[in-house]
Amino acid sequence: MLSEKENFMRALGGEVPEYIPRYNIFWGVRPSIFTGERVDGVGKDIWGVEWTKEGSAIEASLPRNDYFILDDIRRWRDVIKFPDYSHLDWEAMAKKDLKDRDPELPRGGGVAAGGFFQSLMAFMGFTEGLIACYEEPEEVKALVNYICDCYLSLADKFLYHYKPEYITFGDDIAHERNPFVSLETFQDIFAPVWRRYIKYFKDKGFLAAHHNCGHFEAFLDDLVDMGFNAWEPAQASNDLVAIKKKFGNKLLISAIVESRNFLPHMDVSEGEIRHMVKDLLDQMAPGGGFAFLQVSPGEDPIAKQRAAWVEDEFQKLRFTYY
């Protein structure tokens, strides 16, 4: 039987796996310098953006919404500066970053400290950032391409010292119901820089996985055309059955039984939760092109029990489809 790593990489490459592969967003690794001054997600990142957990319902780390480092997109060259990493000890950093990695699991990775859309919003906030996309698209393009240049300047060092088996890149550009920008804006401003970033690695023979939450399906044609091989987390607000039918094994869809279905306040039985798992696998697993991703339930004992039922049902079924 193929190992977990071998099975996942087979599916990522467009082949039918031996059994349903698992996908975990934490398989990706990036240089720890990108943490900046943050401790447990709080503090300044490498660009100077201040991150906090205050006001977050799920204790997520988010940019402060009362202080933004860039108030005019036309001034980005004066404000946005990439640190000097010319004297970085890559060998020591990689050894530290990889010391707890399980060699039996796939190793993804990349050199983007964040997505390009996400970075713009972190610099300016959603109101000013989206206005900038509308009023000054050429300045936004110049900024995101500068960020891309900065990241790619570290790519060869990263590949040599971290030796990823596939590339990961994420840039959350959608919420649950709709994307944050129109398809036209995406194709004009953000798709070209996504393509340029991932082409660097695709030209070196790497497979690539893309992270985007929310209602993202309008952008999938572009994503596949760029050369991405996988998309996660494929949330239920998208028409996953239609997407699977359209792309087949060209796109590994990593879908989830969403945690909102088994949070403590939900009135849901063990049988209903197990049915959710089976229904998802029955719809998405046949023929390949699917990987299973489970979101962490947190520390609440009820949610943890329900998540355990999800995992148990998955393990019972994952070897029965191929």
C-alpha positions as CSV (number, residue, x, y, z in Angstrom):
1,M,0.0,0.0,0.0
2,L,1.2,3.5,-0.8
3,S,2.2,5.7,2.2
4,E,0.2,8.7,3.2
5,K,2.8,10.9,1.4
6,E,2.9,8.8,-1.8
7,N,-0.8,8.5,-2.0
8,F,-1.3,12.3,-1.6
9,M,1.4,13.1,-4.2
10,R,-0.2,10.7,-6.6
11,A,-3.6,12.5,-6.3
12,L,-1.9,15.9,-6.4
13,G,-0.4,14.9,-9.8
14,G,-3.8,14.0,-11.2
15,E,-3.8,10.3,-10.8
16,V,-6.4,8.2,-9.0
17,P,-5.1,7.4,-5.5
18,E,-5.1,4.0,-3.7
19,Y,-7.4,5.4,-1.0
20,I,-8.8,8.8,-0.2
21,P,-5.9,11.1,0.6
22,R,-5.8,13.5,3.5
23,Y,-4.8,17.1,3.2
24,N,-3.6,19.3,6.0
25,I,-2.9,23.0,5.5
26,F,-0.1,22.8,8.1
27,W,1.9,20.6,5.8
28,G,3.2,23.8,4.3
29,V,6.3,25.4,5.7
30,R,7.7,28.9,5.1
31,P,10.9,30.5,6.5
32,S,10.3,31.5,10.1
33,I,11.7,35.0,9.4
34,F,8.2,35.7,8.1
35,T,6.9,35.6,11.6
36,G,8.4,39.0,12.1
37,E,8.1,40.3,15.7
38,R,4.9,38.3,16.3
39,V,4.5,36.1,19.3
40,D,1.5,33.7,19.2
41,G,0.2,35.8,16.3
42,V,0.4,39.1,18.1
43,G,2.8,41.9,17.1
44,K,4.4,43.4,14.0
45,D,4.9,41.3,10.8
46,I,7.9,41.8,8.4
47,W,6.1,44.8,6.7
48,G,5.3,46.6,9.9
49,V,1.6,45.6,10.1
50,E,0.4,45.2,13.6
51,W,-1.6,42.0,14.3
52,T,-3.9,41.3,17.2
53,K,-6.4,38.8,18.5
54,E,-8.6,41.4,20.1
55,G,-12.2,41.4,18.8
56,S,-11.8,38.0,17.1
57,A,-14.6,35.6,17.9
58,I,-12.3,32.6,17.3
59,E,-9.1,34.1,18.6
60,A,-7.7,34.4,15.1
61,S,-4.8,36.8,14.5
62,L,-5.9,39.7,12.4
63,P,-4.4,43.1,11.4
64,R,-5.5,45.9,13.7
65,N,-8.6,47.6,12.3
66,D,-7.8,50.9,13.9
67,Y,-4.3,51.4,12.5
68,F,-3.1,50.9,9.0
69,I,0.4,51.6,7.7
70,L,-0.6,52.9,4.3
71,D,-3.3,55.6,3.8
72,D,-2.6,56.5,0.2
73,I,-1.7,53.8,-2.4
74,R,0.3,56.4,-4.3
75,R,2.7,56.6,-1.4
76,W,3.4,52.8,-1.1
77,R,7.1,53.2,-2.3
78,D,7.8,55.4,0.8
79,V,6.1,53.0,3.2
80,I,6.4,49.4,2.1
81,K,10.0,48.2,2.5
82,F,11.2,44.6,2.5
83,P,13.8,43.7,5.1
84,D,17.4,42.9,4.1
85,Y,17.9,39.2,4.4
86,S,21.3,39.1,2.7
87,H,23.1,37.9,5.8
88,L,20.5,35.3,6.8
89,D,21.8,31.9,8.0
90,W,19.5,29.8,5.8
91,E,21.0,26.5,6.9
92,A,20.4,27.1,10.6
93,M,16.9,28.5,10.1
94,A,15.8,25.6,7.9
95,K,17.2,23.1,10.4
96,K,15.2,24.7,13.2
97,D,12.0,25.1,11.1
98,L,12.0,21.5,9.9
99,K,13.2,19.7,13.1
100,D,9.7,18.7,14.2
101,R,8.4,17.8,10.7
102,D,7.2,14.2,10.2
103,P,9.2,12.9,7.2
104,E,6.3,10.4,6.5
105,L,4.0,13.3,5.6
106,P,4.2,15.5,2.4
107,R,6.2,18.7,2.8
108,G,4.7,21.7,1.1
109,G,6.0,25.2,1.3
110,G,6.6,28.6,-0.3
111,V,8.2,32.0,0.2
112,A,5.1,34.2,0.4
113,A,4.7,35.7,3.8
114,G,1.1,36.3,2.8
115,G,-1.1,36.7,-0.2
116,F,-1.0,39.8,-2.4
117,F,-4.6,40.7,-2.0
118,Q,-4.3,40.0,1.7
119,S,-1.2,42.1,2.0
120,L,-2.9,45.1,0.4
121,M,-5.9,44.8,2.8
122,A,-3.5,44.5,5.8
123,F,-1.6,47.6,4.7
124,M,-4.7,49.7,4.0
125,G,-7.8,48.1,5.4
126,F,-10.7,46.8,3.3
127,T,-12.3,50.1,2.6
128,E,-9.2,52.0,1.4
129,G,-7.7,48.8,-0.2
130,L,-10.7,48.1,-2.3
131,I,-11.1,51.8,-3.3
132,A,-7.4,51.7,-4.4
133,C,-8.2,48.8,-6.7
134,Y,-10.9,50.8,-8.3
135,E,-9.2,54.3,-8.4
136,E,-5.5,53.4,-8.8
137,P,-5.2,49.9,-10.3
138,E,-1.8,50.6,-11.8
139,E,-0.4,51.6,-8.4
140,V,-1.9,48.4,-6.9
141,K,-0.3,46.3,-9.6
142,A,3.1,48.0,-9.0
143,L,2.8,47.3,-5.3
144,V,1.8,43.6,-5.6
145,N,4.5,43.0,-8.2
146,Y,7.1,44.6,-5.9
147,I,6.0,42.2,-3.1
148,C,6.3,39.3,-5.6
149,D,9.8,40.4,-6.6
150,C,10.8,40.4,-2.9
151,Y,9.5,36.9,-2.2
152,L,10.9,35.4,-5.4
153,S,14.3,36.9,-4.5
154,L,14.4,34.3,-1.7
155,A,13.0,31.4,-3.7
156,D,16.2,29.6,-4.7
157,K,17.6,29.7,-1.1
158,F,14.3,28.3,0.1
159,L,14.1,25.5,-2.4
160,Y,17.7,24.5,-1.6
161,H,17.5,24.5,2.2
162,Y,13.8,23.5,2.8
163,K,13.5,21.0,-0.1
164,P,9.6,21.1,-0.4
165,E,7.9,18.4,-2.3
166,Y,5.2,20.7,-3.6
167,I,4.5,24.4,-3.4
168,T,1.8,26.1,-1.3
169,F,0.3,29.5,-1.9
170,G,-2.8,31.2,-0.4
171,D,-4.4,34.6,-0.8
172,D,-7.9,34.7,0.7
173,I,-9.9,36.8,-1.7
174,A,-13.4,35.7,-0.9
175,H,-15.9,35.4,2.0
176,E,-18.6,32.8,2.3
177,R,-21.1,34.2,-0.1
178,N,-19.0,36.1,-2.7
179,P,-15.5,37.1,-3.7
180,F,-14.2,40.4,-2.4
181,V,-13.5,41.7,-5.9
182,S,-15.1,41.2,-9.3
183,L,-13.8,38.6,-11.7
184,E,-12.6,41.5,-13.9
185,T,-10.6,43.1,-11.1
186,F,-9.2,39.8,-10.2
187,Q,-8.1,39.1,-13.7
188,D,-6.7,42.6,-14.2
189,I,-4.8,43.0,-10.9
190,F,-4.3,39.8,-8.9
191,A,-4.4,36.9,-11.4
192,P,-1.2,38.1,-13.2
193,V,0.9,38.3,-10.1
194,W,-0.4,34.9,-8.8
195,R,0.6,33.5,-12.2
196,R,4.0,35.1,-12.1
197,Y,4.7,33.8,-8.6
198,I,3.6,30.2,-9.2
199,K,5.2,30.1,-12.6
200,Y,8.6,30.4,-11.0
201,F,8.1,27.1,-9.2
202,K,6.1,25.4,-12.0
203,D,9.0,26.0,-14.4
204,K,11.2,24.0,-11.9
205,G,8.8,21.1,-12.1
206,F,6.8,21.5,-8.8
207,L,3.2,20.7,-8.3
208,A,1.2,23.4,-6.4
209,A,-1.7,23.7,-4.0
210,H,-3.7,26.9,-3.5
211,H,-5.5,28.0,-0.3
212,N,-8.6,30.1,-0.6
213,C,-11.5,30.2,1.8
214,G,-15.1,31.1,0.9
215,H,-17.0,31.3,-2.3
216,F,-14.1,31.1,-4.7
217,E,-15.5,29.1,-7.7
218,A,-15.6,32.0,-10.1
219,F,-11.8,32.1,-10.1
220,L,-11.1,28.4,-10.6
221,D,-10.8,28.6,-14.4
222,D,-7.9,31.0,-13.9
223,L,-6.4,29.0,-11.1
224,V,-6.2,25.8,-13.1
225,D,-4.9,27.7,-16.1
226,M,-2.1,29.1,-13.9
227,G,-1.0,25.5,-13.2
228,F,-2.3,25.0,-9.7
229,N,-3.0,21.3,-9.0
230,A,-5.1,21.6,-5.8
231,W,-7.5,23.9,-4.0
232,E,-8.3,24.0,-0.3
233,P,-10.4,24.4,1.8
234,A,-13.2,23.8,-0.7
235,Q,-16.1,25.0,1.3
236,A,-19.8,24.1,0.9
237,S,-20.8,27.5,-0.3
238,N,-19.3,26.5,-3.7
239,D,-21.0,24.0,-6.0
240,L,-18.4,21.3,-5.3
241,V,-20.2,18.6,-7.3
242,A,-20.3,20.8,-10.4
243,I,-16.7,21.8,-9.9
244,K,-15.6,18.2,-9.6
245,K,-17.5,17.3,-12.8
246,K,-15.9,20.2,-14.7
247,F,-12.3,19.7,-13.7
248,G,-12.1,16.1,-12.9
249,N,-8.6,15.1,-11.8
250,K,-7.0,18.3,-13.1
251,L,-7.8,19.9,-9.7
252,L,-7.5,18.1,-6.4
253,I,-10.4,19.4,-4.4
254,S,-9.7,19.3,-0.7
255,A,-13.1,19.6,0.9
256,I,-14.2,19.5,4.5
257,V,-17.0,18.6,6.8
258,E,-17.3,22.1,8.1
259,S,-16.9,22.6,11.8
260,R,-20.0,24.8,11.9
261,N,-21.9,21.5,11.5
262,F,-20.7,20.1,14.8
263,L,-20.0,23.1,17.0
264,P,-21.4,22.8,20.6
265,H,-24.5,25.0,20.1
266,M,-25.6,22.9,17.1
267,D,-28.4,20.3,17.7
268,V,-26.9,17.4,15.8
269,S,-26.6,13.7,16.6
270,E,-23.7,11.3,16.1
271,G,-25.7,9.7,13.3
272,E,-26.2,12.9,11.5
273,I,-22.5,13.8,11.7
274,R,-21.5,10.4,10.3
275,H,-24.0,10.9,7.5
276,M,-22.4,14.2,6.6
277,V,-19.1,12.5,6.2
278,K,-20.4,9.7,4.1
279,D,-22.5,12.1,1.9
280,L,-19.4,14.2,1.2
281,L,-17.2,11.2,0.3
282,D,-20.0,9.6,-1.8
283,Q,-20.2,12.9,-3.8
284,M,-16.6,13.7,-4.1
285,A,-14.4,10.7,-3.8
286,P,-15.3,8.5,-6.8
287,G,-12.7,8.7,-9.6
288,G,-10.2,10.7,-7.6
289,G,-9.6,14.4,-7.6
290,F,-10.5,14.7,-3.9
291,A,-8.7,14.9,-0.6
292,F,-10.3,15.1,2.8
293,L,-9.5,18.0,5.1
294,Q,-10.8,18.3,8.6
295,V,-10.9,21.6,10.4
296,S,-9.7,21.6,14.0
297,P,-12.6,21.9,16.4
298,G,-10.8,23.8,19.1
299,E,-10.8,22.8,22.8
300,D,-14.5,22.5,23.6
301,P,-15.2,18.9,24.7
302,I,-18.5,18.7,22.7
303,A,-16.9,19.9,19.5
304,K,-13.9,17.6,20.1
305,Q,-16.2,14.6,20.5
306,R,-18.1,15.5,17.3
307,A,-14.8,16.0,15.4
308,A,-13.7,12.5,16.6
309,W,-16.9,11.0,15.1
310,V,-16.0,12.8,11.8
311,E,-12.5,11.3,11.9
312,D,-13.7,7.8,12.8
313,E,-16.2,7.7,10.0
314,F,-13.6,9.0,7.5
315,Q,-11.2,6.2,8.6
316,K,-13.9,3.6,8.2
317,L,-14.7,4.7,4.6
318,R,-11.5,6.0,3.1
319,F,-10.3,2.7,1.9
320,T,-13.6,1.7,0.2
321,Y,-13.8,3.9,-2.9
322,Y,-10.9,2.7,-5.1
